[in-house]
Amino acid sequence: MSCESETIDVLRESGHKMTPQRMMILTSLRHASGHRSAVQIFEEVKAAYPYVDISTVYRTLTVLKDKRLISETHMGGGDTTFEWVGVERHHHLICRKCDHITQIDHKHLDRLSAEITKATGFRADIDHFAIFGICDVCGTRVPQVLEDSPDADTAHSIGSPR
């Protein structure tokens, strides 16, 4: 059974119709290489199916999110992004200085979820987090510029390669 067939079955079992528009939205997410905004998904689907409406994209994203098939994340860049997660949950560590993103396994936050449940009885949906901070490289980097250098105030280059 294909991955799309499995997802179609999940949606149908929950009482949702599989329309051509929903199928294209689903395919766009399943085959995307990373996070996509609703507008990016809409533009891709609209190029192939001009009769789709942005509201259809948002409604479909809501259904997929409620079924925990996609994640909704604020990656710090403005628009909310969505990503297909299926069974492999993961999270992101985002450096506030260089914007480097490190993917971490779900097991780290799974333990947090268990501790929250144990302490409060609350069962948290910890599916996909973007955690902001300072990466190891930026945290240990010491600027090596002379005080009189024109680059003295920009010793750390934003977005610089590692």
CYANA upper distance limits for C-alpha pairs under 8 A (distance plus 0.5 A):
  1 MET  CA      5 SER  CA      6.69
  1 MET  CA      6 GLU  CA      7.28
  2 SER  CA      6 GLU  CA      6.95
  3 CYS  CA      7 THR  CA      6.94
  4 GLU  CA      8 ILE  CA      6.56
  4 GLU  CA     26 LEU  CA      8.16
  4 GLU  CA     27 THR  CA      7.78
  5 SER  CA      9 ASP  CA      6.67
  6 GLU  CA     10 VAL  CA      6.90
  7 THR  CA     11 LEU  CA      6.76
  8 ILE  CA     12 ARG  CA      6.56
  8 ILE  CA     18 MET  CA      7.17
  9 ASP  CA     13 GLU  CA      6.48
 10 VAL  CA     14 SER  CA      6.92
 11 LEU  CA     15 GLY  CA      7.06
 11 LEU  CA     16 HIS  CA      5.77
 11 LEU  CA     17 LYS  CA      7.74
 11 LEU  CA     18 MET  CA      7.96
 12 ARG  CA     16 HIS  CA      5.46
 12 ARG  CA     17 LYS  CA      6.52
 12 ARG  CA     18 MET  CA      7.60
 18 MET  CA     22 ARG  CA      6.61
 18 MET  CA     23 MET  CA      7.02
 19 THR  CA     23 MET  CA      6.69
 20 PRO  CA     24 MET  CA      6.74
 21 GLN  CA     25 ILE  CA      6.77
 21 GLN  CA     45 VAL  CA      8.12
 21 GLN  CA     49 TYR  CA      7.97
 21 GLN  CA     52 VAL  CA      6.82
 21 GLN  CA     56 THR  CA      8.16
 22 ARG  CA     26 LEU  CA      6.50
 22 ARG  CA     56 THR  CA      8.22
 22 ARG  CA     57 VAL  CA      8.13
 22 ARG  CA     60 THR  CA      6.89
 23 MET  CA     27 THR  CA      6.56
 24 MET  CA     28 SER  CA      6.53
 24 MET  CA     45 VAL  CA      6.64
 25 ILE  CA     29 LEU  CA      6.85
 25 ILE  CA     41 ILE  CA      7.20
 25 ILE  CA     42 PHE  CA      8.26
 25 ILE  CA     45 VAL  CA      6.98
 25 ILE  CA     57 VAL  CA      7.33
 25 ILE  CA     60 THR  CA      8.04
 26 LEU  CA     30 ARG  CA      6.60
 27 THR  CA     31 HIS  CA      6.56
 28 SER  CA     32 ALA  CA      6.45
 28 SER  CA     41 ILE  CA      7.08
 28 SER  CA     44 GLU  CA      7.98
 28 SER  CA     45 VAL  CA      7.93
 29 LEU  CA     36 ARG  CA      8.08
 29 LEU  CA     41 ILE  CA      8.03
 29 LEU  CA     82 PHE  CA      8.34
 29 LEU  CA     83 GLU  CA      6.92
 29 LEU  CA     84 TRP  CA      6.23
 30 ARG  CA     83 GLU  CA      8.50
 30 ARG  CA     84 TRP  CA      6.10
 32 ALA  CA     36 ARG  CA      7.97
 32 ALA  CA     83 GLU  CA      8.36
 34 GLY  CA     83 GLU  CA      6.71
 35 HIS  CA     81 THR  CA      6.03
 35 HIS  CA     82 PHE  CA      5.82
 35 HIS  CA     83 GLU  CA      5.33
 36 ARG  CA     40 GLN  CA      6.55
 36 ARG  CA     41 ILE  CA      7.06
 36 ARG  CA     81 THR  CA      5.60
 36 ARG  CA     82 PHE  CA      5.78
 36 ARG  CA     83 GLU  CA      6.95
 37 SER  CA     41 ILE  CA      6.86
 37 SER  CA     79 ASP  CA      6.83
 37 SER  CA     80 THR  CA      6.55
 37 SER  CA     81 THR  CA      4.90
 37 SER  CA     82 PHE  CA      6.53
 38 ALA  CA     42 PHE  CA      6.51
 38 ALA  CA     57 VAL  CA      7.27
 38 ALA  CA     58 TYR  CA      7.34
 38 ALA  CA     80 THR  CA      8.28
 38 ALA  CA     81 THR  CA      7.52
 38 ALA  CA     82 PHE  CA      7.90
 39 VAL  CA     43 GLU  CA      6.58
 39 VAL  CA     54 ILE  CA      8.15
 40 GLN  CA     44 GLU  CA      6.74
 41 ILE  CA     45 VAL  CA      6.67
 41 ILE  CA     57 VAL  CA      8.00
 42 PHE  CA     46 LYS  CA      6.34
 42 PHE  CA     52 VAL  CA      8.32
 42 PHE  CA     53 ASP  CA      8.21
 42 PHE  CA     54 ILE  CA      6.54
 42 PHE  CA     57 VAL  CA      6.78
 43 GLU  CA     47 ALA  CA      6.65
 44 GLU  CA     48 ALA  CA      7.49
 45 VAL  CA     49 TYR  CA      6.29
 45 VAL  CA     50 PRO  CA      8.13
 45 VAL  CA     52 VAL  CA      7.80
 46 LYS  CA     50 PRO  CA      5.02
 46 LYS  CA     51 TYR  CA      7.43
 46 LYS  CA     52 VAL  CA      6.38
 52 VAL  CA     56 THR  CA      7.35
 52 VAL  CA     57 VAL  CA      8.49
 53 ASP  CA     57 VAL  CA      7.38
 54 ILE  CA     58 TYR  CA      6.95
 55 SER  CA     59 ARG  CA      6.59
 56 THR  CA     60 THR  CA      6.51
 57 VAL  CA     61 LEU  CA      6.59
 58 TYR  CA     62 THR  CA      6.68
 59 ARG  CA     63 VAL  CA      6.86
 60 THR  CA     64 LEU  CA      6.68
 61 LEU  CA     65 LYS  CA      6.45
 61 LEU  CA     70 ILE  CA      8.29
 62 THR  CA     66 ASP  CA      6.53
 63 VAL  CA     67 LYS  CA      6.75
 64 LEU  CA     68 ARG  CA      6.73
 64 LEU  CA     69 LEU  CA      5.86
 64 LEU  CA     70 ILE  CA      6.31
 65 LYS  CA     69 LEU  CA      6.38
 65 LYS  CA     70 ILE  CA      5.59
 65 LYS  CA     71 SER  CA      6.64
 65 LYS  CA     72 GLU  CA      7.72
 68 ARG  CA     85 VAL  CA      8.46
 68 ARG  CA     86 GLY  CA      8.26
 69 LEU  CA     84 TRP  CA      6.76
 69 LEU  CA     85 VAL  CA      6.32
 69 LEU  CA     86 GLY  CA      5.67
 70 ILE  CA     82 PHE  CA      6.97
 70 ILE  CA     83 GLU  CA      5.88
 70 ILE  CA     84 TRP  CA      4.90
 70 ILE  CA     85 VAL  CA      5.67
 70 ILE  CA     86 GLY  CA      7.41
 71 SER  CA     82 PHE  CA      5.94
 71 SER  CA     83 GLU  CA      5.83
 71 SER  CA     84 TRP  CA      6.98
 71 SER  CA     85 VAL  CA      6.91
 71 SER  CA    127 ASP  CA      7.31
 71 SER  CA    128 HIS  CA      6.49
 72 GLU  CA     80 THR  CA      7.17
 72 GLU  CA     81 THR  CA      6.21
 72 GLU  CA     82 PHE  CA      5.16
 72 GLU  CA     83 GLU  CA      7.36
 72 GLU  CA    128 HIS  CA      7.81
 73 THR  CA     80 THR  CA      6.28
 73 THR  CA     81 THR  CA      5.84
 73 THR  CA     82 PHE  CA      6.82
 73 THR  CA    128 HIS  CA      7.24
 73 THR  CA    129 PHE  CA      7.13
 73 THR  CA    130 ALA  CA      7.27
 74 HIS  CA     78 GLY  CA      7.98
 74 HIS  CA     79 ASP  CA      7.56
 74 HIS  CA     80 THR  CA      5.43
 74 HIS  CA     81 THR  CA      6.79
 74 HIS  CA    130 ALA  CA      7.32
 75 MET  CA     80 THR  CA      7.69
 75 MET  CA     81 THR  CA      7.71
 75 MET  CA     94 ILE  CA      8.47
 75 MET  CA    130 ALA  CA      6.41
 85 VAL  CA     89 ARG  CA      6.37
 88 GLU  CA    106 HIS  CA      8.47
 89 ARG  CA    105 ASP  CA      7.65
 89 ARG  CA    106 HIS  CA      5.96
 89 ARG  CA    127 ASP  CA      6.68
 89 ARG  CA    128 HIS  CA      7.22
 90 HIS  CA    103 GLN  CA      7.24
 90 HIS  CA    104 ILE  CA      6.36
 90 HIS  CA    105 ASP  CA      5.46
 90 HIS  CA    106 HIS  CA      5.24
 90 HIS  CA    127 ASP  CA      7.88
 90 HIS  CA    128 HIS  CA      6.52
 90 HIS  CA    129 PHE  CA      8.24
 91 HIS  CA    103 GLN  CA      6.18
 91 HIS  CA    104 ILE  CA      5.78
 91 HIS  CA    105 ASP  CA      6.97
 91 HIS  CA    106 HIS  CA      6.94
 91 HIS  CA    127 ASP  CA      8.43
 91 HIS  CA    128 HIS  CA      5.69
 91 HIS  CA    129 PHE  CA      5.40
 91 HIS  CA    130 ALA  CA      6.58
 91 HIS  CA    131 ILE  CA      8.31
 92 HIS  CA    101 ILE  CA      6.77
 92 HIS  CA    102 THR  CA      6.06
 92 HIS  CA    103 GLN  CA      5.08
 92 HIS  CA    104 ILE  CA      6.49
 92 HIS  CA    128 HIS  CA      8.41
 92 HIS  CA    129 PHE  CA      6.66
 92 HIS  CA    130 ALA  CA      5.22
 92 HIS  CA    131 ILE  CA      6.54
 93 LEU  CA    101 ILE  CA      6.09
 93 LEU  CA    102 THR  CA      5.55
 93 LEU  CA    103 GLN  CA      6.86
 93 LEU  CA    104 ILE  CA      7.80
 93 LEU  CA    130 ALA  CA      6.46
 93 LEU  CA    131 ILE  CA      5.35
 93 LEU  CA    132 PHE  CA      6.39
 93 LEU  CA    133 GLY  CA      7.78
 94 ILE  CA     99 ASP  CA      6.46
 94 ILE  CA    100 HIS  CA      6.29
 94 ILE  CA    101 ILE  CA      5.11
 94 ILE  CA    102 THR  CA      7.07
 94 ILE  CA    130 ALA  CA      7.26
 94 ILE  CA    131 ILE  CA      6.50
 94 ILE  CA    132 PHE  CA      5.30
 94 ILE  CA    133 GLY  CA      6.82
 94 ILE  CA    134 ILE  CA      8.07
 94 ILE  CA    135 CYS  CA      8.08
 95 CYS  CA     99 ASP  CA      5.33
 95 CYS  CA    100 HIS  CA      5.84
 95 CYS  CA    101 ILE  CA      7.10
 95 CYS  CA    132 PHE  CA      6.44
 95 CYS  CA    133 GLY  CA      5.69
 95 CYS  CA    134 ILE  CA      5.22
 95 CYS  CA    135 CYS  CA      5.74
 96 ARG  CA    132 PHE  CA      6.83
 96 ARG  CA    133 GLY  CA      6.17
 96 ARG  CA    134 ILE  CA      6.33
 97 LYS  CA    134 ILE  CA      7.08
 97 LYS  CA    138 CYS  CA      7.42
 97 LYS  CA    156 HIS  CA      8.40
 97 LYS  CA    158 ILE  CA      6.69
 97 LYS  CA    159 GLY  CA      8.29
 98 CYS  CA    138 CYS  CA      7.94
 98 CYS  CA    156 HIS  CA      8.48
 98 CYS  CA    157 SER  CA      7.58
 98 CYS  CA    158 ILE  CA      5.10
 98 CYS  CA    159 GLY  CA      4.95
 98 CYS  CA    160 SER  CA      6.85
 99 ASP  CA    158 ILE  CA      7.63
 99 ASP  CA    159 GLY  CA      6.15
100 HIS  CA    135 CYS  CA      8.16
100 HIS  CA    159 GLY  CA      7.48
104 ILE  CA    108 HIS  CA      8.16
106 HIS  CA    110 ASP  CA      6.44
106 HIS  CA    127 ASP  CA      8.40
107 LYS  CA    111 ARG  CA      6.88
108 HIS  CA    112 LEU  CA      7.55
109 LEU  CA    113 SER  CA      6.72
109 LEU  CA    126 ILE  CA      7.45
110 ASP  CA    114 ALA  CA      6.84
110 ASP  CA    126 ILE  CA      7.81
111 ARG  CA    115 GLU  CA      6.78
112 LEU  CA    116 ILE  CA      6.69
113 SER  CA    117 THR  CA      6.74
113 SER  CA    123 ARG  CA      7.56
113 SER  CA    124 ALA  CA      6.41
113 SER  CA    125 ASP  CA      8.30
113 SER  CA    126 ILE  CA      7.23
114 ALA  CA    118 LYS  CA      6.59
115 GLU  CA    119 ALA  CA      6.52
116 ILE  CA    120 THR  CA      6.34
116 ILE  CA    121 GLY  CA      7.59
116 ILE  CA    122 PHE  CA      6.94
116 ILE  CA    123 ARG  CA      7.74
116 ILE  CA    124 ALA  CA      7.86
117 THR  CA    121 GLY  CA      4.91
117 THR  CA    122 PHE  CA      5.34
117 THR  CA    123 ARG  CA      5.79
117 THR  CA    124 ALA  CA      7.83
134 ILE  CA    138 CYS  CA      6.73
134 ILE  CA    139 GLY  CA      6.42
135 CYS  CA    139 GLY  CA      6.45
136 ASP  CA    140 THR  CA      6.71
137 VAL  CA    141 ARG  CA      6.38
143 PRO  CA    155 ALA  CA      5.86
143 PRO  CA    156 HIS  CA      7.60
144 GLN  CA    155 ALA  CA      7.81
145 VAL  CA    149 SER  CA      7.03
145 VAL  CA    151 ASP  CA      7.67
145 VAL  CA    152 ALA  CA      6.37
145 VAL  CA    155 ALA  CA      7.30
146 LEU  CA    152 ALA  CA      7.04
147 GLU  CA    152 ALA  CA      6.29
148 ASP  CA    152 ALA  CA      7.44
151 ASP  CA    155 ALA  CA      6.64
